[in-house]
């Protein structure tokens, strides 16, 4: 695939205290459209989607689009550790990433790619911000649903291992006691960009789209709820995201 330099990929830290880790994919040719912000899913789901999001970003940059991928606070290579992994902080992370992308790309024209809980974060963070297109892969609009899935995943992990998990540990992270409460307090009515596209994997319920934009169905199975953190190599989803922008 080539080196970072050959692909014009720049890993760096940004934010007020340089606490967020990002990868900026500079356009390989003259910029030919809006900048693209990638809002990742939370915790271990980001690892599952990592390959696909990297492929999307690389392809869009090759087509002349500036793209920013980043890790939420307390996750991946971003700073802060588990105490910084908070839904309220993550909303501000998205705003910080949007401002950084605008500075790096030199354009205020914005498109968004989001995955799972990243869709809710994007909608909460970018209220009032003009977004020309938003492509959401298996989106979630209700933080309560995310909290319920974390509780279920924790229960499955407890049943699968003889070792007791520490209190408030979810998906390998020892989260704040207020974490689930913050999640349950987050929700949005749906997607608010000028153009909205929902990309649904085989197990996603299309009824969750709530009538916001067309739904593109994929035959790929995306086991978000599985306790393993295996990377998903979903070529058709990569193609569908790129075609939707």
N, C-alpha and C positions, 0 to 999 in steps of 0.2 A: 504493500500500500504506500510505501515511501516514508521518509522521515518527516518529523514535525516541520522542519524548515522547508522541505520540498512541497508539503501540503499547505504551507502558510498557516500553520496552527500554532497558537501562542497560549501556553498554559501560564497563568498568573494569579496573583491574589489581588482582591479589590475590596472596596468598601471603606468606611470611615477608619477602621482599624486594620484594614487589609485582612479581614477575617474570613472572607469568602473566596473559595477556589473556583476559578472559571477557566474555560478553554474557549478562546476566541478563534473562530474560523474565518479568516479574512477572505474576501472574494478573490477567486483566482484570476478573474478578468475584471473589466470595468463593472462596477456595481450596477445591476440591472433591475433592482426591485427593492421592496422594503427590507429592513433588517428583521431577523428572525430570532425570537427569544424562546429558548427551550425550558419549560417548567417541568422539572422531574417529579416522579412519584416519591413517596416518603420511604425512608429507612431502606430495608432490604429490597424493596421493589425497584429501587433505582438501579441496583446491580443487575436485576433480571432484565431491565430495559436498556442497559448501558450500550450493548452492541448495536441495537437498532437505532438508538438516538445518535450514536457516533456516525453510523452509516448515513443517516439522513443529513446530518450537519455537513459531512464531507461532500456529499453529492450536491447539496444546495450551494455550498461555497464554490464548487467547481462550475456551477451554472451562473456565478456572479452575485451570490447572495451572502451578505455578512451574517454570521450566526454566532450566538453565545450560548454555551452550555455551562451549567454551574452546579455546585453541590450546596444544598441547604445547610445552614448553621448546625454544627454538631454532627454532621454526617459526611461520609466520604473523606475528602482532603480538606474540607473547611474546618475552621478553628472552633474551639469552644467545648468540644466533647459533649457528652450526654446532657449536661445542664443547659446547653444552648439549643438543644433539640426541642424547640417549643413552637406550637402552631402560631402563636402571636408573633414570635420572632421571624418565622418563615414568611409570613405575609410581607413584612418589611424587607426581607431578603429579596423577594421578587421585585419590589420597587427599586431596590438598590441595583439589582441586575439590569433592570430596564434602563435606568439612567446610565449605567456603565456601557451598555450596548449602544445607546444613543451617542455617547462620547466617542466610543471606538469607531463606530461606523460613519458618523457625521450626518446621519439622517434621523428625522423624527418619524418617518414612516415605519410602522411596526406590524409584524405578524407574530402569532404565538403558536407554538406546538406544546401541548401539555399531555401528561399521562396520569390517569387515575386521580389521586388527590391533588396532583399538580394543577388540574383544571380548576378546582375550587380555589386554590391559592391564587391562580392567575386572575380569576374573576373578582376576588376580594381585593387584591392588590392594585388592579388596574382600573378600578371604578373611575369613570370620568376621563380615562385616557382613550384616545381614538385608536382602535385596533382594526386594521383592514380585514384580516382573516384570522380565525382561530380554529386549528385542527386539533381535536381532542381524541386521544386513544383511550378507550374504555373509561370515560370520564366518571367522576364521582362529584355530586353536587351537595352532599350532606355529610358533614363531619361526624354525625352520629353513626352513620353507616361504617365509616372508617374505624371509629372507636369500637364498634361491635365486632368488626373483623379482627382487630388486634386482640380483643379479649378471647375470641374463639381460637385464634392462632396460638395464643399463650396456653390455652387449655389443651390443645392438641399436642403442644410441645411437652407439657407436663405429663400427659398420658404416654408419650413416646419415650421418655427418659426416666431412669430411676432417681435422678438427682433433682432435688427441689430447686426451682428457679428463684432467684432473689426477688423480693417484692418490687413491683413496678418494672420488671424486665419484660420487654416486648421486642421481638425480632432482633435479639442480641444487644439491645440498648437498654440501659437502666435509666428510665425516663423519670421526669419529675412527677410527684404525686398528683399535681394539677393537670397533667398532660391530657388525660382522657376528658376531663371537664372542659378544657379549652377546645378540644376537638368537637365536642358535642355542641358547643356554642357557635360553631361555624356552619354556615349554609349559604347558598345562593339560589336565585330563581332559575338559573340556567346560563346560557352563553350570550354575550352581549356585543360581539364584534359585528362589523358590517356583513361579513360572510362567516358562517359557522358550519363546520363539518365534523360529524362524529364518526370515528372509525371504531367499529365494534368487532372484537374477536369472537370466536365461536361460542364462548361461555358468557358473554356479556348480554344483559337484558336490554334490548332496544327501547323498551318502555321508559328507561331512565333518561332518555334523550329529552323528554318533556316537550317534544315538538320544536326544539331549537336546532334548525338546520337539518340537512339530509343525513342519513345514516349509511355509511359504506360498510358492508359486512365482509369479514375475512373468515376463511376457514381455519386459520391458525388457532391453536389452543394455547391460551396464556394462563398458566396455573398460578395466578397471583396469590391465592390462598395457601399454596403448598409451603411447608416449613423449610424446604431446601431453597438455596439461593442460586440455582442453576441459571446461567445466562440463556435467554431465549433468542434463537437465531430465526427471526421471522421475516423472511425476505419480502413476502407479499405485503406486510404491513409497512415496511420501509418504502416500497414502491407506492403504496396508496397515500402515505403522508406526503411524499414529494409531489405526486400528481395533484394533490388537493390544494396546494398553495399557488 
